Amino acid sequence: MFKNFKKQWLAYRRDPKSFFLFFSVCLAALITILALFFIIAYILVKGIPNFTPDLFDRTYTTENVSLLPALINTLFIMLLSLLFAVPVGIGAAVYLTEYARRGNRLVQVVGITAETLSGIPSIIYGLFGSLFFVKYLGLGLSLLSGALTLSIMILPLIMRTTEEALRSVPDSFREGSFGLGAGKLRTVFSIVLPCAVPGILSGIILGIGRIFGESAALIFTAGTVAEIADSIFSSARTLSVHMYSISGEGLYINQTYATAVVLLVVVILINGLSGFIAKKIGGKNTDG
Amino acid sequence: MKHIKEKAMKMLFFLAACVSIAAVILICIFLFASGVPAIREIGIFQFLLGTKWKPANNLYGIFPMIVGSFYVTAGALLIGVPVGILTAVFLARFCPKSIYAFLKSAINLMAGIPSVVYGFFGLVVLVPLVREIWGGRGMSVLTASVLLGLMILPTIISVSESSIRAVPESYYEGGLALGASHERSVFFTVLPAAKSGIFAGVVLGIGRAVGETMAVIMVAGNQAVIPDSMLSGVRTLTTNIVLEMGYSTDLHREALIAVAVVLFVFILMINLSLSLLKRREK
């Protein structure tokens, strides 16, 4: 081991350019990782001491700056968005992989539009939502408008992951099912989709992560009311929007830190979960 | 009966597939229909090249914001591209196996952190830092660039890494066989072969930087004038929309939607160049 180091060192002395390249690569990786850890550590260290029971009051007042209503609203919006985006995304992926012929024009067009959708910045989604759902369809600033906007945003993500998962199901499964006399529909629902569940789930989890972090698309669609929404037609702020509004006022720095901690913890949990599922899929592939 | 069910479900799946097409068409229609009349009323040159944005005086020139977006994005690339590509090289070719999984999940996490959290971090850490070192208010082109540079890192890293990994092993081995060191074969044979993929990653990063809103709004100072130095405040296209949308009416409101149209056209051009890049790769 030590001898190797020495040999390497001697080689580097003869070839400083290689050493420089090696050094800069390591430095860059170190910068990336340190930046991430500095952000996380800074938020956690500053935020955790600021957790008070007040922050989890059922109602928001300017005194307690409770984040609980926003958290509950976030869960509502998340469920609603998934309710729209998941069936549509899975249905679209099923059509693209199981029904459409390869090289079909529609498949290409859907691919291009999905790519376009995933490149559009969230503020444009926000404006579109406020023009279309809020004004044109008359839904007003509401949970529903926000959720519909977000569901378009996460649709390409769910479509793509589901499509990949469906394509990785071997054709022999489908042939076996047809051979036993099952129709196309039955094959899709009882053979192909169940096999693709882990992949679909990982897409949904990534979508949840995006919903939790989104703010620009929600300010003009779901609004910024800091109360728990009574119905899907009332305006409400999610946790990210809540954090943005209280950070802007400059009075609630401590509460903003605490809110940031909650958001970070959610994101870390979601990432851990999707990593876990990805590992499970990987494991299954090497077995079979 | 069964036949009908099959047909009906096929139709449903087909409709689901069409939703994304419909969404793109709707977005285009609604943005252009509300934004283009405003551009026509203001005058396209007045709008794009006017240097004064004063809605109260009916002056709607977005040139300062276009320049602002450009500066901030260029600054972000200056930081994000070298660090990102070198980190990708590290991950693909230098990283010990034992820490790879850890680094990879750290970078995924970095991509998942919400932009408000990045923005808040910028506000409480970077802004005071810039103020201490270089003076001024701290909310500046420089601050926004550094923050955005961090935010686009995960995009650049993951796209570049997978394209470096896609280069055939024989390239690397050929380099070694000719007597090059590990570093030299990676940098002078593998990396050039991966350049179109890396470029695609950079273009994706540009898209992210141009479109970022909430993080920039918290650290950029938001003055609607052309910045005269790295330390003066700046307003980008995206932040202009969020800052004024809440209280705008009539032409002002339509002008803001027109700003979104300009942004949308930028993003469409970026998407187009991406798909051209991909086509060339094949």
Interface residues (C-beta under 8 A of the other chain):
Chain A: A11 D15 K17 S18 F19 L21 F22 S24 V25 C26 L27 A28 A29 I31 T32 I33 A35 L36 F37 I39 Y42 I43 K46 P87 V88 G89 I90 G91 A92 V94 Y95 L96 E98 Y99 A100 L106 V109 V110 I112 T113 A114 E115 T116 L117 G119 I120 P121 S122 I123 I124 Y125 L127 F128 S130 L131 F132 Y136 I152 L155 P156 M159 G183 K184 L185 G209 F212 G213 E214 S215 A216 I219 F220 S240 M243 Y244 S247 G248 I253 T256 A260 L263 L264 V267 I268 I270 N271 G272 S274 G275
Chain B: K2 K5 E6 M9 K10 L12 F13 F14 L15 A16 A17 C18 V19 S20 I21 A23 V24 L26 I27 F30 L31 S34 P82 V83 G84 I85 L86 T87 V89 F90 L91 F94 C95 L103 S105 A106 I107 N108 L109 M110 G112 I113 P114 S115 V116 V117 Y118 G119 F120 F121 L123 V124 V125 L150 L153 I157 S181 H182 E183 R184 V186 F187 L204 G207 V210 G211 E212 T213 M214 M218 T238 I241 V242 M245 I257 A260 L263 F264 I267 L268 I270 N271 L274 S275
